[in-house]
Amino acid sequence: MSRDTSPYIVGDYWLDFRRDGKAEGIWQIATPRGRTVVYRSTRKRTLDAAKAVLDAHVAEIKALSTRQAPTDAGVAPILITYWKEKGRKAVNNDQTSRSLRTFLAFLLQDQAGVNAVVTDLTPALFERFREWRMGPHAFDLEWFGETFDYRSETGVAGATVQRNINDVRAAVHYAADNMRITHAPRIPDLGEEYKSPPRERVLTIEEMARIGWYASHNLDLFRFVALQFATAVRPQAALKFDPRTQFNERFGFIDLQPEASKQTKKRNAVLPAIKPLRAVLRKWKREGGATAGSRKTAWRIMRRTLGLSADVHPKTIRHTIATMLYEDESVPEREVVEMLGHDGKLARTTKIYAKYRPERMRNVVRALTTIWRAVHREAKAFSADHLLTTEGQGGRNVVVKRSAASEDLSHPMDGGRDRD
């Protein structure tokens, strides 16, 4: 059909089917380019669904090309543009993606609607968002080619809502900083009464050993956990860790800052790799493997299988290691602070001198090695008496008889083959 006979036209764009017969039945966004027509698939077969895609496409183009007043600037295009240009490049991009798509799903269900503009981002709207998130809620949403079917029977914690708000605020301010909206509104934080109390959960050596044993049956999960045991690295930085660029075999040190990721106030340290970890890193470097992604589902299944409480999260490992080191009187506080990346000046000093003077942190290295070996002994004893039973397809119980991470080691946490 021609533009004049299209059932839906928005400016220079209209809905059509490809004239060459390809993608039969799929509505296309058509636009002229010289003497030809360029098509962009909506991936939709129904007209109403295709109209929504076209509206979003035009709104996104408008958001990029003109500086809009908050009364005209759509929230959805701002979220999408922020994700494309900045959010997906962040160290914690999985969290950013969840926040943006969840807020978009909320708008679809809220009175503001999918066509909400920046001036709709009022304290009242965010209060409705809080109530929605902290109570039972559900949504189905397509986000960059992937469909998310989310259900929460009890709602989420206040800390999760605050992270969502932080990411939405960042997207709006990014639009203002790039001259796409004239100014950004003030987006309030969650009320103090809804904020979650600080996490104080600390693992025992026995609990850490069970985590290490369970994780040893999944190579990527084991590497994720092992790196945290040996460095107390932040979970998001651990997800991005790539030994090919972040582990220096010659000097034996690790740069925990993900490559090409912008350094923020939450610094990730450079520190010597303890010897038991070096065998893991070398094998990882040689064979490759996952360097990014979410361990959320795997962690939840592990926690349920091991009978760990719901307050055990990946970051609990970092809290546990930090607590153990602070309680070890032989480890200077300066070294602990530097390892955790809590002091900017110390972190910068580490960046410069770590590869030349790895002995600087010998007390932390000794303490981390002691913790690793204690966990290893408990894990080895636990594995002698247990087989891992997990739920397979169709609800069947599957017994895993060997560790996927232990191929050429007597035990996945055994650094005995590393004799440097």
BELJO-V951173 format. One line per field, one symbol per residue. phi: phi as a letter, one per 40 degrees, with the letter a starting at -180 (. if undefined). burial: b if it has 24 or more other C-alpha atoms within 12 Angstrom, else e. A space follows every 10 residues. Layout:
phi->???
burial->???
//
This chain:
phi->.cdcbccabb gcbacabccc gcfdgccbcb acbgcbbcbb ccgbbccccc ccccdccccc ccccbbcbcd cbcccdcccc cccccbdccc dccccccccc ccccccdccc ccgccdbdcc ccdccccccc ccccbdaaab acbfgbcbbb bbcbgbcdcc cccdcdccdc ccccccccgc bcabccbccc cdcbcccdcb cbccdccccc cccccccbdc ccccccccdc bfccdccccc cbccbbbccc cgbbbccddg cccbcccbcb acccdccccc cccccccgic bahbbdcccc ccccccgccc ccbdcccccc cdcccccccc bcddccdccc gcbdcccccd dcbdccbccd bccccccccc cdcccccccc ccccbbbcbb cccggccbcc cacccbdbbc adccccccbc
burial->eeeeeeebbb eebbbbbbee eeeeebbbbb beeeeebebb bbbbeebeeb bbbbbbbbbb bbbbeeebeb ebbbbbbbbb bbbeebbbeb bbbbbbbbbb bbbbbbbebb ebebbbbbbb beeebbbebb ebbbeeeebe bebeeeeeee eeeeebbbbb bbbbbbbbbb bbbbbbebeb bbebbebebb eeeeeeeeee bbbebbbbbb bbbbbbbbbb bbbbbbbbbb bbbbbbbbbb bbbeebbbbe ebbbbbbbbe eeeeebbbbb bbbbbbbbbb bbbbeeeebe bbbbbeebbe bbbeebebee ebbbbbbbbb bbbbbbeeee bebebbbbbb bbeeebbbeb beebbeebeb bebbbbbbbb bbbbbbbbbb ebbeeeebeb eeeeeeeeee ebbebbeeee bbbbbeeeee
//
